[in-house]
């Protein structure tokens, strides 16, 4: 997928490592798919100099695990690239604790600057105790 994306948009680059330092950390609907989202959040904040924005989150006060299903290209822009098929895929999903992420941000020297309710990861059929919010943090 990364190779196909890079062929379509040569200016895109990919890395499995965070850079040593950056002004803004932005994550959109990602943390809930990681095995240890709190560790990545802490590491990202340790390298962020100004702002951190978490978009499209799936929060709950307790950790809930599900298997999410979607079509491979349903979240992308434009038509399915030649040579690819829009197949059904399944992958693990977990909720994240908003309180935990906010606590880590506070420990790492960030204040919550804005909170936007009602936006989630697009997961459908979730339980009533799962909710979405976007969070904007600013370094003190």
Secondary structure, DSSP 8 states (H G I E B T S, - for coil): -HHHHHHH-TT----SS--S-EEEEEEES-GGGSTTHHHHHHHHHHHEEEEEEEES--B-SS--EEEEEEETTTTSSSS--TT----EEEEEEE-B-HHHHHHHHHHTTEEEEEEEET------S--TT-B-EEEEEEE-
